[in-house]
Amino acid sequence: MNGYRDFLEMAEQRYSVRKYSDRLIEKEKMDKVLRAGQVAPTAVNMQPQRVFVLQSPEALEKARNVTRFTFGAPTILLVCSDKDKAFVMKDGQYMGTVDATIAVTQMMLEAFAEGLGTCWVRGFDRNDVIREFDLPDNLVPEAMMPIGYPADDSVPGPKHAENIPIEEMVKYI
Ligand SMILES: Cc1cc2nc3c(=O)[nH]c(=O)nc-3n(C[C@H](O)[C@H](O)[C@H](O)COP(=O)(O)O)c2cc1C
């Protein structure tokens, strides 16, 4: 697991990579990343997460047309939820976003375990994504995730180390 002792150490070391090398991701690694998204827990096991792997020059250009956060990555995952599949709670909460988010998180951490970098990107307008990728009505864009080998001079952004105090986050009651 990338030389890390345990999961916590891995979670602490992961950071948003905003500069990538051109090196393409090996198929076996990509398959493992996608598998991590496939096995993610989802509400009522509806599995509404849908993943587009953007690798062609045309697809990557479309990504650049909808967000400035592509960072030269040779691969970008566009993760959607399927409105027709996702569970909706009795109180109205749409679980598709939650489910897709968990899938993205698992893929992000598996990528890191494989020595790859990622950056979670929500800096786009959903309507632009729907139009640019000609998505069917049932798909809701949830996240984009550049993924690949970090550039040699990639470093964590200044916010990476800014964690709120544990007392602010946690209250034992
Ligand atoms: C829901 C979500 C949306 C985000 N959107 C963007 C984005 O559009 N562009 C970007 O550069 N980073 C984005 N980030 C990355 C955060 O800025 C980053 O995780 C945070 O600053 C902590 O830094 P770290 O990931 O390096 O630890 C996003 C992260 C999350 C969880």
The ligand as a Tripos MOL2 file, in Angstrom:
@<TRIPOS>MOLECULE
LIG
   31    33     1     0     0
SMALL
NO_CHARGES

@<TRIPOS>ATOM
      1 C1        -16.4730   18.6440   -2.6600 C.3       1 LIG1
      2 C2        -15.1120   19.1800   -3.0150 C.ar      1 LIG1
      3 C3        -14.9770   20.0570   -4.0620 C.ar      1 LIG1
      4 C4        -13.7200   20.5200   -4.4470 C.ar      1 LIG1
      5 N1        -13.5870   21.3020   -5.5680 N.ar      1 LIG1
      6 C5        -12.3630   21.7180   -5.9580 C.ar      1 LIG1
      7 C6        -12.2010   22.4590   -7.1590 C.ar      1 LIG1
      8 O1        -13.1520   22.7420   -7.8900 O.2       1 LIG1
      9 N2        -10.9530   22.8630   -7.4970 N.ar      1 LIG1
     10 C7         -9.8480   22.5440   -6.7450 C.ar      1 LIG1
     11 O2         -8.7330   22.9140   -7.1090 O.2       1 LIG1
     12 N3         -9.9710   21.8200   -5.5990 N.ar      1 LIG1
     13 C8        -11.2030   21.3990   -5.2020 C.ar      1 LIG1
     14 N4        -11.3310   20.6420   -4.0590 N.ar      1 LIG1
     15 C9        -10.1340   20.2970   -3.2620 C.3       1 LIG1
     16 C10       -10.0850   21.0750   -1.9340 C.3       1 LIG1
     17 O3         -9.7590   22.4190   -2.1870 O.3       1 LIG1
     18 C11        -9.0330   20.3950   -1.0360 C.3       1 LIG1
     19 O4         -9.4230   19.0820   -0.7650 O.3       1 LIG1
     20 C12        -8.8410   21.1310    0.2980 C.3       1 LIG1
     21 O5         -8.3360   22.4240    0.0810 O.3       1 LIG1
     22 C13        -7.8740   20.3670    1.2280 C.3       1 LIG1
     23 O6         -6.6390   20.1580    0.5810 O.3       1 LIG1
     24 P1         -6.0490   18.7090    0.3440 P.3       1 LIG1
     25 O7         -7.0510   17.9050   -0.4560 O.co2     1 LIG1
     26 O8         -4.7610   18.9270   -0.4150 O.co2     1 LIG1
     27 O9         -5.8130   18.0840    1.6930 O.co2     1 LIG1
     28 C14       -12.5780   20.1450   -3.6920 C.ar      1 LIG1
     29 C15       -12.7250   19.2510   -2.6290 C.ar      1 LIG1
     30 C16       -13.9620   18.7500   -2.3070 C.ar      1 LIG1
     31 C17       -14.0890   17.7450   -1.1980 C.3       1 LIG1
@<TRIPOS>BOND
     1     1     2 1
     2     2     3 ar
     3     2    30 ar
     4     3     4 ar
     5     4     5 ar
     6     4    28 ar
     7     5     6 ar
     8     6     7 ar
     9     6    13 1
    10     7     8 2
    11     7     9 ar
    12     9    10 ar
    13    10    11 2
    14    10    12 ar
    15    12    13 ar
    16    13    14 ar
    17    14    15 1
    18    14    28 ar
    19    15    16 1
    20    16    17 1
    21    16    18 1
    22    18    19 1
    23    18    20 1
    24    20    21 1
    25    20    22 1
    26    22    23 1
    27    23    24 1
    28    24    25 2
    29    24    26 1
    30    24    27 1
    31    28    29 ar
    32    29    30 ar
    33    30    31 1
@<TRIPOS>SUBSTRUCTURE
     1 LIG1         1 GROUP 0 **** ****
